[in-house]
Amino acid sequence: MENSLSRLANTNTLTVALLVLAIALTLLPIWFGRFYAIGDIRDVYIPLETFFHQEQLAGRLPAWNPDIAWGFPTIAAAQIGFYYPPLLLLRLLPIYFYLPLLLFLHLSLTALGTFWLFRKLGRSNYAAILCRATP
């Protein structure tokens, strides 16, 4: 009994490691600076994150962004997410490093959560990986 539990734990550990490795390899171009910024990522997200990054490093709350139209109250906009806890910590790093890292962390946590959910529901490792691989 103990041997089969140990084997199951090793199989799950290997599967999780391969899942995270697959995500890291998928994001390989991003790790080397080839971030294909299009649409809202280019026009909205990166400029706002750049502004937040500069303001946070300067020790200021980003209450007003003068670069958007005739000014924009960024801290008052609920969707902006300045206070998102992982970003508050990651913004201490250079922006070209923390944006891909944030993407990697989100994708990895989503993959692992989906994998463990389907394992908990009694599905096999292969089924759990397949469920994670489909949108």
C-alpha positions in Angstrom: 0.0 0.0 0.0 2.7 2.4 1.0 4.7 1.5 -2.1 1.8 2.3 -4.4 1.2 5.7 -2.7 4.8 6.5 -3.1 4.7 5.6 -6.8 1.5 7.7 -7.2 3.2 10.7 -5.5 6.3 10.3 -7.8 4.1 10.1 -10.9 2.1 13.2 -9.9 5.3 15.1 -9.1 6.8 14.1 -12.5 3.6 15.1 -14.3 3.5 18.5 -12.5 7.1 19.1 -13.3 6.6 18.3 -17.0 3.5 20.5 -17.1 5.4 23.5 -15.7 8.3 22.8 -18.0 6.0 22.8 -21.0 4.6 26.2 -20.0 8.2 27.5 -19.5 9.2 26.2 -22.9 6.1 27.7 -24.6 7.0 31.1 -23.2 10.7 30.8 -24.2 10.5 33.6 -26.8 9.1 35.9 -24.1 12.0 35.0 -21.7 14.4 36.3 -24.4 12.6 39.6 -24.9 10.4 38.6 -27.9 7.1 39.8 -26.4 4.6 40.2 -29.1 2.7 43.2 -27.8 -0.5 43.8 -29.8 -3.9 45.3 -29.1 -4.6 46.2 -25.5 -1.3 44.7 -24.3 0.6 47.3 -26.4 -1.9 50.2 -26.1 -3.1 49.9 -22.5 -1.4 47.3 -20.3 2.3 48.0 -20.9 2.0 51.8 -20.7 0.0 51.5 -17.5 2.4 49.0 -16.0 5.3 51.2 -17.0 3.7 54.1 -15.2 2.8 52.0 -12.1 6.4 50.7 -12.1 7.9 54.2 -12.2 5.6 55.6 -9.6 6.0 52.6 -7.2 9.8 52.8 -7.4 9.6 56.5 -6.7 7.5 55.8 -3.6 4.3 57.5 -4.9 0.8 56.4 -5.4 -0.1 56.6 -9.1 -3.1 58.8 -8.5 -3.0 60.6 -11.8 -1.5 59.6 -15.2 -0.9 62.7 -17.3 0.0 60.7 -20.4 -3.5 59.3 -21.0 -5.7 61.8 -22.9 -5.8 65.0 -20.8 -5.0 63.0 -17.7 -6.6 59.9 -16.1 -7.3 59.1 -12.4 -5.6 55.7 -12.4 -5.9 54.8 -8.8 -9.7 55.4 -8.9 -10.3 53.0 -11.8 -11.3 49.7 -10.3 -10.1 47.6 -13.3 -6.6 48.8 -13.4 -5.3 46.6 -10.6 -2.5 48.6 -9.0 -3.1 46.9 -5.7 -2.9 43.3 -7.0 -0.6 41.7 -4.5 1.7 39.8 -6.8 2.2 42.9 -8.9 3.0 45.0 -5.8 6.0 42.7 -5.2 7.0 42.0 -8.8 7.1 45.7 -9.7 10.3 46.0 -7.7 11.9 44.0 -10.5 12.6 45.5 -14.0 9.4 45.6 -16.1 10.9 43.4 -18.9 11.4 40.7 -16.3 8.3 40.8 -14.2 5.7 40.9 -17.0 6.8 37.5 -18.4 7.3 36.2 -14.9 3.7 37.2 -14.0 2.4 35.5 -17.2 4.4 32.3 -16.3 3.1 32.3 -12.8 -0.5 32.7 -13.8 -0.3 30.0 -16.5 1.5 27.6 -14.1 -1.0 28.1 -11.3 -3.9 27.7 -13.7 -2.4 24.5 -15.1 -1.6 23.1 -11.7 -5.0 24.0 -10.3 -6.8 22.4 -13.2 -4.6 19.3 -13.0 -5.1 18.8 -9.3 -8.9 19.4 -9.7 -9.2 16.6 -12.3 -7.0 14.3 -10.3 -9.2 15.0 -7.2 -12.2 14.1 -9.4 -10.6 10.7 -10.0 -9.3 11.3 -13.5 -6.0 9.9 -14.7 -2.8 12.0 -15.2 -3.3 11.9 -18.9 -6.9 13.1 -18.7 -6.0 15.8 -16.2 -3.3 17.1 -18.6 -5.6 16.9 -21.5 -8.3 18.9 -19.6 -5.6 21.5 -18.8 -4.5 21.7 -22.4 -7.9 22.6 -23.8 -9.4 26.1 -23.4 
